[in-house]
Amino acid sequence: MEKNKLYPDEYLKSTYDIDFARLYQEGYRGVIFDIDNTLVPHGAPADDRAVALFKELHDIGFQSKLLSNNKEPRVKNFCEQVIYATYIFRANKPSKEGYLRACEDMGTTVDNTLFVGDQILTDIWGANNAGIRSIMVEPVLKWKEEPQIILKRFLEAIILLFYKRHKRRAK
């Protein structure tokens, strides 16, 4: 049975709950991240937790890439704060091209790269279309976003209900 492209491979409470050391042992070598509401609240600078995460990923051996639909000043500034990452701005997610370019830039493949994001209709759909393992996290600060994102959250809530039902049935 073909995987539903709107369903994440994993759904966790927070980016900071992901066991990256285990994933590295499983053979993953690259991590692509969305920024806003995946790592920090929408529009916020990198905080100590984000900076520590990217250092940890670097120390483990991961390549890290930020993939954002934002303009360059936002993405570049965040990238400079976390140090151990590079970035792609105006990525046009959910188009798979940005995801594939991120893999190419990191020297990884779709098979050994992970994607972490908080939105189904941009982040998860795009990663799944590119063939990259997708990890969805709950938004850092839900409902404090741009109006078009808030509207998408309502649709995503319905998709998540079906996803959770699907996961229960699979057990």
Stockholm file with secondary structure:
# STOCKHOLM 1.0

chainA/1-171         MEKNKLYPDEYLKSTYDIDFARLYQEGYRGVIFDIDNTLVPHGAPADDRAVALFKELHDIGFQSKLLSNNKEPRVKNFCEQVIYATYIFRANKPSKEGYLRACEDMGTTVDNTLFVGDQILTDIWGANNAGIRSIMVEPVLKWKEEPQIILKRFLEAIILLFYKRHKRRAK
#=GR chainA/1-171 SS CCCCTTSCSEEESCGGGCCHHHHHHTTCCEEEECCBTTTBSTTCCCCHHHHHHHHHHHHHTCEEEEECSSCHHHHHHHHHHHCSCEEECSCCTTSHHHHHHHHHHHTCCGGGEEEEESCIIIIIHHHHHHTCEEEEECCSSTTCSCHHHHHHHHHHHHHHHHHHHHHHHHC
#=GC SS_cons         CCCCTTSCSEEESCGGGCCHHHHHHTTCCEEEECCBTTTBSTTCCCCHHHHHHHHHHHHHTCEEEEECSSCHHHHHHHHHHHCSCEEECSCCTTSHHHHHHHHHHHTCCGGGEEEEESCIIIIIHHHHHHTCEEEEECCSSTTCSCHHHHHHHHHHHHHHHHHHHHHHHHC
//
